[in-house]
């Protein structure tokens, strides 16, 4: 089976529980088509570079998938229908990244810098 990374941006006014439900729905779609989700990362609420559908922020979620093309087609179709998702992108990859993604490592690095700054003050 092919490997994919699927990232979607959910509206800023959704709660974290609703965002988790969107990720769970995506997982169900993939598993219903004989695929599997190997990793789900929620990157949190982040500022957008520009407004998308009157949203200045969005919840970012990434899924690592092992699935056939039919599962990806159905996932993208369902994502397109959802009013809660403002953008999405699915990319085929040669292999999944082990450990946390670059975005998660960046968040940890930023937290460490903030705590170092607080220690100096």
DADASUL-V963310 format. One line per field, one symbol per residue. ss: DSSP state (H for helix, E for strand, - for the rest). A space follows every 10 residues. Layout:
# DADASUL-V963310
ss=???
This chain:
# DADASUL-V963310
ss=-EEEEEEEEE E----HHHHH HHHHHHHHHH HH---EEEEE EEEEEEEEEE EE--EEEEEE EEEEEEE-HH HHHHHHHHHH H---EEEEEE EEE------- -HHHHHHHHH HHHHHHHHHH -
